[in-house]
Structure formats: structure tokens, C-alpha cells
Amino acid sequence: MLKNLDPDAVASVLEAVADVQLHLDAEGYCLDVAITNAELTDLMRIPWRGQRWQELCVDEHAERAQTALSAAIRTPNTPNRVDLNIRASETSDELPMSFRLIQPTDGEGVIAVGRDLRVVSDLRQQVLNAQHAMEQDYWALRQMENRYRRLLELTSDGILVVDEGTGRVLEANSQANVMLGIEGQSIIGRPLPLDSMEMQTLLDSARETGATSLRRMVLPNVPHGSDVLVSFQRQGAESRYLIRLSSTGEDINLQDMHLADTFQLAPDAIVQVNSDGRIEQLNAIFLEWISVPSPDQVIGRTLDNWIGRSTVDLSVMLSNLKQGRPIKMYASVLKNSVGTTSEIEISAATVQRGDNPKIVFFIRDISRRLTTDHPLTEQLPRSIEQITERVGRHPLKELVRESTDVIEALCIEAALKLTRDNRASAAEILGLSRQSLYTKLRRYNIGESGADEQN
């Protein structure tokens, strides 16, 4: 269609879309230059004329520049794209530019049409900065959630969070389960068991006034009565009841509870070892997970027989614990007696008993933990931290490939968000062709990648 246009009109179009035009000879020397964007003063200060094409760019891109020039000479009338960093005059700055090289059919040199990519580079940096900020916010929320759950378990009162619309329990600590007589199973997801007119009146009062309400009630495992404190909170479209069950009766006295009973009833595996890592005590959950019938078959043996990808894991943890540094959420694996493994998190601390320190390991099975927050694919990790947790379980080559895929997919998602899902603009921001972007959208299962492609 453009072949019927006047050459002067074509030249005007090039001036409108290009920032710089170079006329190169077959050896790559610049014969003429035209700066079409007067705002780019940096380009005007570069001594283009008389310099070789390869010497205009930084050393790392010289071979790339020569390859593009050779390809343009071999294939006349065919544009060849190359992205180069051009040296700025009298400074150490580098100007990122995208060139299209084409040799006319008359064979009189090569025309290089270039565009300044600094705006695109700035947008890419903003995408990466946004992703970094998102990762920091995510881990800050994770740490806050862990502190919140630990505080729930440390209190001697029963704590419940109940959804106002459904009446179901959203959060509860283990003490609430005990006080409500629901030991051995979780109350989370079930209707609030305090289904009485008195309790309903208490909830209604808290909802109407927004203030806390207090009333003495008899609970299943607290025959002497409990102070029930209810507070109502509304945030956005969500409404929650915060319920505290406080007991001063004799039956719920944590000071008199036997530590051994708590040790055995814990929902996670607990193992006590000496400074050499040899097991001294363990609870029933740990025996169940490693498929061993009797504690006599375990006591006296080192813990690395069942945890860790190798003996290194236990050595690293013991070394940190001996220096007074507790272990928090250390990712590892648990091996049972039949050879199967499962993903676990380990927390550990040292308890000083005179000259004989004891080390207690708290082991949590995370093999069935849901990890669908903002998924990319079913297998792809979501962040670099998740990839580093896989060290020792997968080869380095696979971890490097996953890291590249994660960064690429996150950048594509951020670009789509910045452009409000405009695929053409996102491709321009990312420096990709539209076809390449569609391919990557299908690869990472991002959005409805086929809709725009068909349009």
C-alpha cells in the first residue's frame, strides 16, 4: 500500500515516528544523520557522522550491532530490529534505543531508523518497583498474621471471630475449643455453638450499640461460669463479632494444667532433643507422622533420621540454636519409616535447664496447605522467597528457570494492570511484539489471552 506513496510523504512519516535516522555505508560508517525529535538534546550531542556503527554503541552490544547490519545487507528491503545502548557524548551515560535497519534495493548503503527507549525503560523500572513493593507488603502481612495467631494461642482466654451474616466461626484459638467442649477437632467453619436466647441477645446488643457487651454464662467445660465479652466490628462489606470467653473458675486454670497433657494433645508434632540432636521426648503426632508404633524405637536416635533433606538441615538448625538464635518456619521435609516424604515447617527454641540445655522442635505439616493467593499456574511459585524455599528439593537449573518465569509473568501482569488490560500498550511497555505477548499470556495462563489475538 505504501509503494504508491510519494517518497517525500514516506519520509515525513518516518520523521514523525522516528527520533533519529542514520545513513550507513556497507562498512558501517555513518554517512549522514537526521535528528527528527528536537526535544532529545542528548542525541544531538552525539558525533554520529564518520563513526562506525559498532563504535556508536557500548562494547557489550558491538557484536549485536554488527549482526543486525550484516542481516540488513543480506536481505534488502527487509527491516531488521536491534535494541542497542548508545554511548552518550562526553559522559558515561547509555541511551537505550531501538533501531530498524533496512537496505534499499538500489544497494546504496543501509538506513537505520531509531527510537529512544528511555520512556519505556522508566516504565519497566516502575513495573519492577511496583512488584518489589507488592512482595514486601505480602511478607509484612504474612508476618503480621503469624504474630496474630501466636497471640491468640498465648492468651488464656478463648477467642472467637464470628461472621455476622452466616453465624459461622471464622477464627478460634485452641482454648476456645476446650472451653466449648469441642476438643480433638476444630470449631472453625462451624456455626457458633452458643445457640441460646441469652447469647443472641448479647450479639444483638453488640451489633446495635457497636460497643462491647459483657455477661456471665455457663459453658460446657466451664461449669463455674465464664465472662463472655462481645464486640461488633464492621469493615467495608464485612461484619464480624469478636467474642472473648474468660474463665476464673477452677476448671480452667492454666497454672494447674499438666504440661505433659498439653504436650501430647498439641495438634502439631513436638520433639525434645539434647544438644547433639538425639531425641529425648516426643508426642503422639510425631509418631503417627513417621509411622512408628512405639516411642522406644525413636528415643535415643538423632532427629535427622526423620527430618531434613540431608543431615545438613539438622546441623544448621542446631548450630543456630546453640548460638541463642531461635528457628522460625524453617522449610524442610519429613521422612516416615516407609520412605515417603511430606513438606513441613520447623520452629525450634532452646530451653536452658541449668547446665543441661534442652531443644524443643515444633513441626507442622504443610503438604496440604493452600497456596492459591494470586496464582500464575498450578506449579509456578509466586515469589523469589518461595523459590529459595525449594533449594535442596529441586536442581539449580530448574530453580533458575522458575525464577525467570516468575519475574517475567509478574512483569506482564503489572504491565497489563498499568495499561488497564490493553494488550497492545502492554506489549509496547514490555518491549515485545503483540504475538510474543500473546504467546506468554497463554504460557502463564494470564487473562483471556486468546480474545485480543482473534480481534
C-alpha positions, 0 to 999 in steps of 0.5 A: 500500500505504501509503494504508491506513496510519494517518497517525500510523504514516506519520509515525513512519516518516518520523521514523525515516528522516528527520533533519529535516522542514520545513513550507513555505508556497507562498512558501517560508517555513518554517512549522514544523520537526521535528528527528527525529535528536537526535544532529545538534546542528548542525541544531538550531542552525539558525533554520529557522522564518520563513526562506525556503527559498532563504535556508536554503541557500548562494547557489550552490544558491538557484536549485536550491532554488527549482526543486525547490519550484516542481516540488513545487507543480506536481505534488502528491503527487509527491516531488521530490529536491534535494541542497542545502548548508545554511548552518550557524548562526553559522559558515561551515560547509555541511551537505550534505543531501538533501531530498524535497519533496512537496505534499499534495493538500489544497494546504496548503503543501509538506513537505520531508523531509531527510537529512544527507549528511555520512556519505556525503560522508566516504565519497566523500572516502575513495573519492577518497583511496583512488584518489589513493593507488592512482595514486601507488603505480602511478607509484612502481612504474612508476618503480621498474621503469624504474630496474630495467631501466636497471640491468640494461642498465648492468651488464656482466654478463648477467642472467637471471630464470628461472621455476622451474616452466616453465624459461622466461626471464622477464627478460634484459638485452641482454648476456645475449643476446650472451653466449648467442649469441642476438643480433638477437632476444630470449631472453625467453619462451624456455626457458633455453638452458643445457640441460646436466647441469652447469647443472641441477645448479647450479639444483638446488643453488640451489633446495635450499640457497636460497643462491647457487651459483657455477661456471665454464662455457663459453658460446657467445660466451664461449669463455674461460669465464664465472662463472655465479652462481645464486640461488633466490628464492621469493615467495608462489606464485612461484619464480624463479632469478636467474642472473648470467653474468660474463665476464673473458675477452677476448671480452667486454670492454666497454672494447674494444667499438666504440661505433659497433657498439653504436650501430647494433645498439641495438634502439631508434632513436638520433639525434645532433643539434647544438644547433639540432636538425639531425641529425648521426648516426643508426642503422639503426632510425631509418631503417627507422622513417621509411622512408628508404633512405639516411642522406644524405637525413636528415643535415643536416635538423632532427629535427622533420621526423620527430618531434613533433606540431608543431615545438613538441615539438622546441623544448621538448625542446631548450630543456630540454636546453640548460638541463642538464635531461635528457628522460625518456619524453617522449610524442610521435609519429613521422612516416615519409616516407609520412605515417603516424604511430606513438606513441613515447617520447623520452629525450634527454641532452646530451653536452658535447664541449668547446665543441661540445655534442652531443644524443643522442635515444633513441626507442622505439616504443610503438604496440604496447605493452600497456596492459591493467593494470586496464582500464575499456574498450578506449579509456578511459585509466586515469589523469589522467597518461595523459590529459595524455599525449594533449594535442596528439593529441586536442581539449580537449573530448574530453580533458575528457570522458575525464577525467570518465569516468575519475574517475567509473568509478574512483569506482564501482569503489572504491565497489563494492570498499568495499561488497564488490560490493553494488550497492545500498550502492554506489549509496547511497555514490555518491549515485545511484539503483540504475538510474543505477548500473546504467546506468554499470556497463554504460557502463564495462563494470564487473562483471556489471552486468546480474545485480543489475538482473534480481534 
